[in-house]
């Protein structure tokens, strides 16, 4: 009898949790993503700091989720392809403010065990980011995150 009640409770909870109640409601987005802006983001980009190449292959206009690939051009991982994931967002422009398109992307450099993350914005024809590189092993407890700024330009 107890087992039957527990199974019934489990099935009821499972049905409740598996519904669309947990789906993200992107209709509440403060600003729709403009197709022209998304087209400016899709493509190949590089930066002069480490000469990494990224290719943003798609941006979902509903969620802002971006997808693509990343290739280091130097070091042990040179020529290896890695998955690139991230987000693009937007807000209504203000006439008296500086307005940009927020963007972030990340990958996993499994050859090193590192997780690089870039967060910044699209302005004109550049993506300007802070680069956070998380290292799994370092000589010091305070040295697991490197940070620096990078400006990405489109490869033609």
Secondary structure, 3 states (H helix, E strand, C coil): CHHHHHHHHHHHHHHHHCCHHHCCCHHHCCCCCCHHHHHHHCEEEEECCCCCEEEEEEECCCCCEEEEEEECCCCCCCCCEEEEEEEECCCCCCCCCCCCEEEEEECCECCCCEEEEEEEEEECCEEEEEEEEECCCCCCCCCCEEEEEEEEEECC
